[in-house]
Amino acid sequence: QVQLVESGGGLVQPGGSLNLSCVASGSNFNIGAMGWYRQAPGQQRELVAAITSAGTTNYADSVKGRFTISRDNAKNSVYLQMTSLKPEDTAVYLCNAAIRGQGTQVTVSS
């Protein structure tokens, strides 16, 4: 079973910065795309930023230029650097990852 554990949240003043981390732990898995979502009270969950295993990134328009997503494949980790924070950034931030098994060999041969 793979677990995702987020850390780094807290209280910050407008204009401040926070760095979030998420690490995936478990065994016998590979990770594809990783991302950060957020959900504010009474609002739908929204994608904040995503990053593929190759490093291609995607951001919500509301955070472009302020947030930076990165990952460390060797550590099965994804990070979100948040700067110039605004009151509207207040939410629960959740990490997500495309988890894949390592696969099993199938060989068809006579």
Residue pairs with C-beta under 8 A, 6 or more apart in sequence:
1 26
2 24
2 25
2 26
2 29
2 97
2 99
3 24
3 25
3 26
4 22
4 23
4 24
4 95
4 96
4 97
5 22
5 23
5 25
6 20
6 21
6 22
6 93
6 94
6 95
7 20
7 21
7 22
8 18
8 19
8 20
8 21
9 18
9 20
9 93
10 18
12 18
12 85
13 85
14 85
14 86
14 87
15 84
15 85
16 85
17 81
17 82
17 83
17 84
17 85
18 82
18 85
19 79
19 80
19 81
19 82
20 36
20 79
20 80
20 81
20 82
20 93
20 95
21 77
21 78
21 79
22 34
22 36
22 77
22 78
22 79
22 80
22 95
22 97
23 75
23 76
23 77
24 31
24 76
24 77
24 97
24 99
25 76
28 101
28 102
29 99
29 100
29 101
29 102
30 99
30 100
30 101
30 102
31 53
31 73
31 76
31 97
31 98
31 99
31 100
32 52
32 53
32 97
32 98
32 99
32 100
33 50
33 51
33 52
33 53
33 97
33 98
34 50
34 51
34 71
34 78
34 95
34 96
34 97
34 98
35 47
35 48
35 49
35 50
35 51
35 69
35 78
35 95
35 96
35 97
36 47
36 48
36 49
36 50
36 69
36 78
36 80
36 93
36 94
36 95
36 96
37 45
37 46
37 47
37 48
37 93
37 94
37 95
37 96
38 45
38 46
38 48
38 89
38 91
38 92
38 93
38 94
39 45
39 46
39 91
39 92
39 94
40 90
40 91
40 92
43 91
45 94
46 60
47 58
47 60
48 59
48 60
48 63
48 67
48 80
48 93
49 57
49 58
49 59
49 60
49 63
49 67
49 68
49 69
49 80
50 57
50 58
50 69
51 57
51 58
51 69
51 70
51 71
51 78
53 71
53 73
55 71
57 69
59 67
59 69
62 88
63 82
63 89
66 82
66 83
66 84
66 85
67 80
67 81
67 82
67 83
68 80
68 81
68 83
69 78
69 79
69 80
69 81
70 78
70 79
70 81
71 77
71 78
71 79
72 78
72 79
78 95
78 97
80 93
82 89
